[in-house]
Amino acid sequence: MSPEDLHAIELLRRVPYGRVATSMRALPFLALARHIVVDGKVVLRMHSGFGYHQACNGSVVAYGADNFNSQDQRLWSVQFTGTSQIVEPANAELELFGPGPHFVDGSLFDPVYMRIEPQFVTVHSLAGNPDRAYQHAL
């Protein structure tokens, strides 16, 4: 792995959630997902009730996460692009995910897991974001 890829994986480990993007019936969509990193691959947990995993399985997807809601003055975002596959995670991987939500949009949470083999990795950062300074000034 390149130094940029390793840096992106380190950043991704700092936040628990991100967004997966692909298309479904020729329309683009974004879906919330919980992620972990295992052996350089991104493993996602999503709610199966929406059927998004079916559109992602075997397709090229983008997965992005960021720290935009943190108080850190250095904001960053990472994006991984690669092919995703539905997987059944090992017990150790399930433990890394931790407990899932009880409900998603009023329905019982039914998890499905996908692994992304990153082929392209992008990292962007903003240092000294002036918007943060104004946010707390009175």
C-alpha positions, -999 to 999 in steps of 0.1 A, spaced: 0 0 0 11 35 -8 17 60 21 -15 79 10 -35 47 11 -22 39 46 -30 75 57 -65 72 44 -71 39 62 -58 55 95 -82 84 90 -111 60 83 -104 42 116 -111 74 134 -148 76 125 -175 48 127 -198 59 98 -196 70 62 -216 69 30 -216 44 1 -225 56 -33 -234 38 -65 -264 37 -88 -297 18 -86 -320 17 -116 -297 42 -134 -301 67 -106 -273 76 -82 -278 72 -44 -259 76 -11 -265 53 18 -253 54 54 -231 26 65 -210 15 95 -175 5 86 -144 -12 99 -110 -18 82 -97 -53 80 -65 -63 62 -66 -31 41 -102 -37 30 -132 -17 40 -160 -38 55 -195 -22 56 -226 -29 77 -258 -17 62 -295 -22 67 -307 -48 42 -343 -35 42 -337 -9 16 -321 -33 -9 -291 -10 -15 -267 -39 -10 -282 -56 -40 -272 -26 -62 -237 -26 -46 -229 -63 -48 -204 -69 -76 -205 -33 -86 -179 -5 -84 -189 18 -55 -174 48 -37 -173 49 0 -165 82 18 -162 93 54 -151 125 71 -147 143 104 -168 173 95 -188 171 127 -158 171 149 -143 201 167 -109 194 151 -96 224 133 -81 201 106 -110 187 86 -105 157 63 -124 134 40 -114 101 25 -129 82 -4 -123 47 -15 -135 34 -48 -136 -3 -56 -157 -34 -62 -179 -45 -34 -191 -80 -25 -216 -92 0 -197 -112 27 -204 -130 60 -179 -115 84 -159 -136 109 -169 -133 146 -138 -111 153 -150 -87 126 -186 -87 140 -171 -77 174 -153 -48 158 -186 -34 145 -202 -34 179 -239 -34 184 -261 -22 156 -292 1 159 -325 -15 169 -345 3 142 -339 20 109 -367 43 98 -391 24 121 -382 -11 108 -361 -36 127 -325 -34 117 -315 -63 95 -277 -61 89 -260 -70 56 -222 -69 52 -201 -59 22 -164 -58 16 -148 -32 -7 -114 -39 -22 -101 -3 -26 -87 4 -60 -85 42 -58 -81 62 -26 -84 100 -22 -77 121 9 -86 158 12 -80 181 42 -88 216 52 -65 232 78 -74 262 99 -110 263 87 -122 299 94 -159 287 95 -151 270 128 -138 302 143 -170 321 135 -192 293 146 -184 299 183 -178 337 183 -203 359 200 
